[in-house]
């Protein structure tokens, strides 16, 4: 089965007004989604990217330019990623569509991973 | 499906419960005066969990994880403010790792924290709001609902109260002597409100937030057992909780619907909790003190020991309501009294009493009043009027499960009427 990468784009939000119950509910949804992927044997890997810090690198005429990101240019950042295996793009879309990230206003970029070796 | 509900149970209400437990542990280590830093750190730890756990999965010991993260955040903040921090990391790590003796210590810390929140320098309304916020992990919105207030008033109450905690004049201890009795009143009121919000949530879809009730019951039991805090009215409150909690298994039908007292299968009531309630009742009778909790517990006990609705000692219940009303009048208790009298009198008489009660206008926005009225109207075959009242009740109820119950009643009545016309 090919592997797919789900890049979770999100807008940085302020959660300071979230109640304990609200946060509990968010986690429960993600855990349930992840569990359903795991139970189909399609979970590969997931990682959260740190919110703070982040750099943008580019080469200019004056040489290497390093700016602080990730918020410098985009209103949106990648919060983290999930790698899953799926039968096909259709199947991968089906699995990604269930991700609570979409419900909370985030965007998912879905890409097939080129097999190495 | 089963797995999903398993997960939901696993994470359960951990955050709210553990927000309270974390607060107790952290206040013991860092002091009452640092309450703002501690609360922010708890909120940040929960936000971190919310952002990280979807990717990393839930840690094996979520409480320990959260407490550790919150502790580090407190230390960082205090260091940035150039305050000296000394904390034995090893000791702390052992403390937040579940061990048999630990839960008891947290119970003690939570009681100390409740007493700090109920200090006499804090106004009564603020005491309750503050305790629900810090000890019970309620959000401002949830407190506003429990209080029938709005969020900005609750925020004001809490901000003012936290100023007192920050002053550093409030100790983290269970008071003694005369002070204890005085400070017990708000402590018990807080537990009462907690249980109430769990028993009949004002909004949302859950009928019984059992965990909130069991949390209130647990703290009441703890106060009742502790040699320093055991008092007749503490036992009365614990008894009241036990009797109500005993009915939980019978309150929800097979389709998740709310069942009224008349429709409950009494064999499903927890005899263990009823026995525990009766034990607390006995203990509450020591001394000459009579509190509202004594009377409410007695009403609940009459229900708990009755074999059926018809075999209930309604006269005793009416007497208790009258005593309650003579101590402090409440239109809602008056409504309950009229409904109890309705079990003795006929529907016509009860309807008259309800109409008299409506005259003072205090209950015109209370859904249960209209639901009760609808019940007696339907009993007298005044179907259209009954439907009107049920519609009114429906428009005033914000709890999903209660709304479903009322909608079912409306459906049944319409069905009956159609049968008659055919």
HADDOCK unambig.tbl for C-alpha pairs under 7 A between the chains (distance, minus, plus):
assign (segid A and resid 15 and name CA) (segid B and resid 47 and name CA) 6.82 0.50 0.50
assign (segid A and resid 19 and name CA) (segid B and resid 139 and name CA) 5.02 0.50 0.50
assign (segid A and resid 20 and name CA) (segid B and resid 15 and name CA) 5.33 0.50 0.50
assign (segid A and resid 20 and name CA) (segid B and resid 16 and name CA) 5.16 0.50 0.50
assign (segid A and resid 20 and name CA) (segid B and resid 137 and name CA) 6.87 0.50 0.50
assign (segid A and resid 21 and name CA) (segid B and resid 15 and name CA) 6.72 0.50 0.50
assign (segid A and resid 21 and name CA) (segid B and resid 16 and name CA) 6.34 0.50 0.50
assign (segid A and resid 23 and name CA) (segid B and resid 50 and name CA) 6.06 0.50 0.50
assign (segid A and resid 24 and name CA) (segid B and resid 15 and name CA) 6.12 0.50 0.50
assign (segid A and resid 26 and name CA) (segid B and resid 50 and name CA) 6.96 0.50 0.50
assign (segid A and resid 27 and name CA) (segid B and resid 50 and name CA) 5.68 0.50 0.50
assign (segid A and resid 27 and name CA) (segid B and resid 53 and name CA) 6.95 0.50 0.50
assign (segid A and resid 27 and name CA) (segid B and resid 54 and name CA) 6.36 0.50 0.50
assign (segid A and resid 28 and name CA) (segid B and resid 8 and name CA) 5.90 0.50 0.50
assign (segid A and resid 28 and name CA) (segid B and resid 11 and name CA) 6.67 0.50 0.50
assign (segid A and resid 30 and name CA) (segid B and resid 54 and name CA) 5.31 0.50 0.50
assign (segid A and resid 31 and name CA) (segid B and resid 54 and name CA) 6.05 0.50 0.50
assign (segid A and resid 31 and name CA) (segid B and resid 57 and name CA) 6.92 0.50 0.50
assign (segid A and resid 32 and name CA) (segid B and resid 4 and name CA) 5.62 0.50 0.50
assign (segid A and resid 32 and name CA) (segid B and resid 7 and name CA) 6.69 0.50 0.50
assign (segid A and resid 46 and name CA) (segid B and resid 55 and name CA) 5.18 0.50 0.50
assign (segid A and resid 46 and name CA) (segid B and resid 56 and name CA) 6.69 0.50 0.50
assign (segid A and resid 47 and name CA) (segid B and resid 55 and name CA) 5.24 0.50 0.50
assign (segid A and resid 47 and name CA) (segid B and resid 56 and name CA) 6.43 0.50 0.50
assign (segid A and resid 48 and name CA) (segid B and resid 52 and name CA) 6.11 0.50 0.50
assign (segid A and resid 48 and name CA) (segid B and resid 55 and name CA) 5.68 0.50 0.50
